[in-house]
Amino acid sequence: MHVPTPATALLVGGTGRTGRRVLAELLKRGVRVRAIVRSKHKLDLALLADPNLALVEADLSSLGDEELRRQVEGSNAIVSCLGHVISFRGVFGPPRDLVTRATARLCRAVELLEPAQPVRFILMTSVSVHQSRDLDPRRGACERAFLCVLRALVPPAKDNQRAADHLRERIGREHRFLEWVVVRPDSLLDGEVSEYAVHPSLVHSLASPGHSRMANVAHFMCELATSADAWSEWRGKLPVVVDVDAA
């Protein structure tokens, strides 16, 4: 069952490979989308022409706190597909806390606005992000040690974990103005929407990864943004999305 779609969803990271799919799917569902993007030239002309899309062409980190609050105001859902560019500069150059800082600033903007109903915050990350040991039982000692080294050496891995931890620990599950889900896809693939499964904990190990079509990840994130049932099931959790043929 679907609730009435949000009046406005704020999307950040909407020009990335998964973000573009999220944007298209939200618009397909009739959601009014406000998207903060560095450059609109990465988006299809058909999307740019959609009357339900309002573009803000700016670097998110350059927006002042007051301007960011204006962009957040009126949004029933915030969807973040932010990630580091896969290049030497993108991985090791500044800003190393891109996702964490954006997550914290967006959450703070919501808190200052004090909306009448909690805003849904949907963060896309990866299976390298862990939750508590009892909730991710497949994470063995060797894999946990490897991830500790990875976070120490590769800034985006640490950034993704810290962003998820901000929602888990700073916002928590009983926040007055915010509710959240951290979506964890496995190895991302191209392809159209297909059958996929959503699990509460890890399905594969890092040594033997599964895969998640970006279209499936986008579809699930949009379900979270528009479906009361999906949100009720996954609110405050870190679900893992995998294609059925990889489960």
Buried (B, 14 or more C-beta within 10 A) or exposed (E): EEEEBBEBBBBBBBBBEBBBBBBBBBBEBEBBBBBBBBEBEEBEEEBEEBEBBBBBEBEBEEBEEEEBBBBBBBBBBBBBBBBBEEEEEEBEEEEBBBBBBBBBBBBBBBBBBEBEEBBBBBBBBBBBBBBEEEEBEEBEEEBEEBBEEBBEEBBBBBBBBBBBBBBBEEBEEEBEBBBBBBBBBBBBBEEEBEEBBBEEBBBBBBEEBBBBBBBBBBBBBBBBBBBEEBBEBBBBBBBBBBBEEBB
